[in-house]
């Protein structure tokens, strides 16, 4: 009996050699495993809930858009249907100005002047090289896929030659860059930017060229204010203002702290807005699909062009940029990309680099551990001048139009497309495709 009690006390074997309370232990063990699995699932959902919701919003938006096409909504109903997405865009645009200005002021003030120059130089060099690579990828795919060959997309809707507006000169694009870098009114720069337009002016023709009394028209540039934030001017002023605050020493610390706290408060607002993003993205994507006249004819008529553009974005974003990241950091680039899935899906739904900027800053700081001073200094500049996607799109478009008009591109013309596409995106980011 004493031995049995000792065995029972030690918990090895009960009477008749069976483990004590084996059924209870099994249930407890199973319950513990279920609790652990449930905790892991809950932790995963808690960490990636926003990403899952945002991606789900995109997928549901595509499904809803395809389903709503059969209802043949009127233009007014389309506007009403897209309202939740419009609210998301307005919320994101609302916080762009404080995010850009405050983050650059606090970032420039927190960095040493020498480090600031090195960081800015490296950033601009990186932006230039990656945009050049993007242009080269776009042209290469355009020449390989030949999207405009045998296409009937044509220019049936193109305006008559006499009604076309004058094209923008390269020199005016460069001058507009410097004009926008130095805004004449800082308040107006928050919602307007400078752009050169043209008008035809009648003038008496020289007698040596045409019959006396005839007149000819010359293209005369004039300045206009167009709607849209002058982000370049605000960036330059914020950087210089931050450097000036640092030069003040202890006297400028109070104002630097103010901008830093202001920026932190804005990022909290951004985190709140991002939980509404899945709903807004759902309606944005759905409304764009509903607005398409004929999805099938669009894909079949411009199939090669769409394929070349999407393939170019995939090669550049999923292969070239991650390869550059791996070469310089020796880290897994796709782990980094997983940390910014939310702003990437937001960009897909909103089609705006600036609107994605607040969530991008939040994600790279919290998910990828990037230093706040670097993220808040580099990202606002990158969102303005680093337009790799637009470079791919415009390069493919140039080759598409050339093939559409049976124009054979030589080596010099190909180089011109690559170079000018890169410069167009860096020099004049405010230019729209309708030009």
HUUR-V28863 format. One record per residue. PSI is psi in radians with two decimals (none if undefined). OMEGA is omega as a letter, one per 30 degrees, with the letter a starting at -180 (999 if undefined). NEAR is the number of other C-alpha atoms within 8 Angstrom. Layout:
PSI;OMEGA;NEAR
PSI;OMEGA;NEAR
This chain:
-0.70;l;4
-0.68;l;5
-0.66;l;6
-0.72;l;9
-0.70;l;8
-0.71;l;8
-0.76;l;11
-0.70;a;11
-0.66;l;6
-0.22;l;6
0.39;a;9
-1.15;a;8
2.45;l;11
-2.82;l;12
2.55;l;6
0.40;l;5
0.30;l;6
2.56;l;7
2.46;a;9
2.32;l;9
0.74;a;6
-0.65;l;7
-0.74;l;6
-0.73;l;7
-0.71;a;8
-0.76;l;8
-0.75;a;8
-0.71;l;8
-0.78;l;8
-0.72;l;8
-0.71;l;8
-0.72;l;8
-0.72;l;8
-0.70;l;8
-0.70;l;8
-0.76;l;8
-0.71;l;8
-0.67;l;8
-0.67;l;8
-0.77;l;8
-0.78;l;8
-0.71;l;8
-0.71;l;8
-0.79;l;9
-0.61;a;8
-0.68;a;7
-0.62;a;7
0.34;a;8
-0.75;a;9
-0.70;l;10
-0.80;a;9
-0.76;l;8
-0.69;a;9
-0.80;l;14
-0.69;l;11
-0.63;l;9
-0.71;l;12
-0.84;a;14
-0.75;l;9
-0.57;l;9
-0.73;l;14
-0.80;a;12
-0.76;a;9
-0.69;l;9
-0.78;l;14
-0.63;l;11
-0.58;a;7
-0.24;a;10
-0.53;a;10
-0.23;a;6
-0.25;l;5
1.06;a;6
2.54;l;9
2.84;l;6
-0.66;l;6
-0.74;l;7
-0.57;l;8
-0.71;l;12
-0.76;l;8
-0.66;a;7
-0.61;a;9
0.04;a;12
-0.80;l;9
-0.61;l;11
-0.63;l;13
-0.66;l;10
-0.72;l;9
-0.80;l;13
-0.72;a;10
-0.66;l;8
-0.75;a;9
-0.72;l;13
-0.51;a;10
-0.64;a;7
-0.01;a;11
-0.85;a;12
-0.92;l;9
-0.61;l;11
-0.85;a;12
-0.89;a;11
-0.87;a;11
-0.67;a;13
-0.67;l;14
-0.70;l;15
-0.89;a;15
-0.63;l;14
-0.79;l;14
-0.60;a;15
-0.47;a;13
-0.22;l;8
2.58;l;9
2.57;a;8
-0.69;l;7
-0.78;l;6
-0.62;l;8
-0.74;l;10
-0.73;l;8
-0.76;a;8
-0.76;l;8
-0.71;l;9
-0.76;l;8
-0.68;l;8
-0.82;a;9
-0.70;l;8
-0.75;l;8
-0.77;l;8
-0.74;a;11
-0.77;a;11
-0.79;a;8
-0.63;l;10
-0.65;l;13
-0.73;l;11
-0.69;l;8
-0.74;l;14
-0.72;l;17
-0.70;l;11
-0.75;l;11
-0.79;l;17
-0.75;a;15
-0.81;l;8
-0.64;l;12
-0.70;l;15
-0.55;a;8
-0.80;a;6
-0.48;l;8
1.19;a;12
-0.49;a;14
-0.03;a;13
2.28;l;9
0.38;l;5
2.53;l;10
0.22;a;5
-0.62;l;7
-2.88;l;6
0.95;l;5
-0.49;a;5
0.14;a;4
2.56;a;5
2.78;l;6
2.65;a;6
-0.61;a;5
-0.30;a;4
-0.04;a;6
2.46;l;7
2.63;l;5
2.48;l;7
2.71;a;5
2.31;l;9
2.62;a;6
-0.67;a;6
-0.63;l;6
-0.56;l;9
-0.74;l;12
-0.74;l;10
-0.66;l;8
-0.60;l;12
-0.87;a;10
-0.57;l;8
-0.71;a;9
-0.46;l;12
-0.46;l;10
1.41;a;7
2.45;l;10
-0.39;l;4
1.96;a;6
-0.60;l;8
-0.77;l;6
-0.50;l;8
-0.30;l;14
-0.30;a;12
0.05;l;10
2.64;l;12
2.81;a;13
2.44;l;12
2.43;l;9
2.30;l;12
3.07;a;9
2.69;l;10
2.66;l;9
2.24;l;8
2.24;l;8
2.42;l;8
2.65;l;8
2.28;a;8
2.56;l;11
2.48;a;7
-0.51;a;7
-0.30;a;5
-0.78;a;6
3.08;a;8
2.40;l;7
2.51;l;7
-0.35;l;6
2.72;l;8
2.72;l;8
2.98;a;8
2.39;l;8
2.64;a;8
2.11;a;9
2.16;l;8
2.57;l;8
2.67;a;8
2.47;l;8
2.78;l;8
2.09;a;8
2.66;a;8
2.37;a;7
2.38;a;9
2.35;l;9
1.35;a;14
-0.54;l;9
-0.80;l;9
-0.70;l;12
-0.66;l;13
-0.83;a;13
-0.77;a;9
-0.72;a;8
-0.73;l;12
-0.83;l;11
-0.69;l;9
-0.70;l;9
-0.71;l;15
-0.71;l;12
-0.69;l;9
-0.65;l;13
-0.62;l;11
-0.40;l;7
-0.29;l;8
-2.39;a;8
-0.53;a;6
-0.46;a;6
-0.10;a;11
-0.64;a;10
-0.78;a;8
-0.62;l;8
-0.74;l;13
-0.63;l;9
-0.85;a;8
-0.62;l;12
-0.78;l;11
-0.69;l;8
-0.75;l;10
-0.69;l;12
-0.71;l;8
-0.66;l;8
-0.66;l;11
-0.52;l;11
-0.71;l;8
-0.69;l;8
-0.74;l;13
-0.61;l;10
-0.74;a;8
-0.64;a;11
-0.41;l;10
-0.30;l;8
-0.27;a;9
-0.76;a;11
-0.68;l;14
-0.80;l;10
-0.73;l;13
-0.68;l;17
-0.84;a;16
-0.53;l;14
-0.87;a;15
-0.78;a;13
-0.73;a;15
-0.62;l;12
-0.67;l;9
-0.67;l;12
-0.61;a;12
-0.33;a;7
2.35;a;7
-0.89;a;5
1.83;a;6
-0.71;a;8
-0.82;a;6
-0.57;l;7
-0.78;a;9
-0.71;a;9
-0.68;a;7
-0.64;a;9
0.47;a;11
-0.82;a;10
-0.66;a;10
-0.79;l;13
-0.74;l;9
-0.78;a;8
-0.71;a;14
-0.82;a;12
-0.73;l;8
-0.67;l;8
-0.75;l;13
-0.68;a;11
-0.81;a;9
-0.77;a;9
-0.76;a;11
-0.51;a;9
-0.21;a;9
-0.99;a;9
-0.96;a;9
-0.77;l;10
-0.60;l;11
-0.73;l;9
-0.75;l;8
-0.76;a;11
-0.70;a;11
-0.70;a;7
-0.38;a;6
-0.33;a;6
0.62;l;7
2.84;a;6
1.99;a;7
-0.49;a;10
-0.42;l;7
-0.68;l;7
-0.74;a;9
-0.60;l;8
-0.51;l;7
-0.27;a;11
0.50;l;12
-0.69;a;9
-0.91;l;13
-0.51;l;12
-0.76;l;9
-0.57;l;11
-0.70;l;12
-0.65;l;12
-0.69;a;7
-0.61;a;11
-0.34;a;11
0.68;a;6
2.16;l;7
-0.72;a;9
-0.70;a;9
-0.44;a;12
-0.24;a;14
-0.83;a;13
-0.78;a;13
-0.55;l;12
-0.79;l;10
-0.76;a;11
-0.75;a;11
-0.74;a;13
-0.51;l;13
-0.78;a;12
-0.72;a;8
-0.65;a;8
-0.04;l;9
0.49;l;7
2.45;l;9
2.33;a;7
-0.68;a;8
-0.67;a;11
-0.81;a;9
-0.76;a;12
-0.20;l;13
-0.75;a;12
-0.75;a;10
-0.76;l;10
-0.64;l;12
-0.76;a;10
-0.66;l;10
-0.31;a;11
-0.77;a;12
-0.27;a;11
1.52;a;12
1.18;a;13
-0.73;l;10
-0.75;l;8
-0.60;l;8
-0.74;l;15
-0.82;a;17
-0.81;a;10
-0.58;l;10
-0.81;l;16
-0.67;a;15
-0.69;l;9
-0.77;l;9
-0.65;l;14
-0.81;a;14
-0.65;l;9
-0.81;l;12
-0.57;l;13
-0.55;a;12
0.30;l;6
0.73;l;7
2.19;l;7
2.16;a;6
2.27;l;7
3.14;a;6
-0.71;l;6
-0.71;l;6
-0.66;l;8
-0.78;l;10
-0.68;l;8
-0.73;l;8
-0.80;a;12
-0.81;a;13
-0.82;a;10
-0.56;l;8
-0.72;l;12
-0.80;a;13
-0.66;a;9
-0.65;a;9
-0.55;a;13
-0.56;a;11
-0.72;a;10
1.31;a;12
-0.19;a;10
-0.16;a;5
2.40;l;6
2.82;a;5
-0.40;a;4
-0.27;l;3
none;999;6
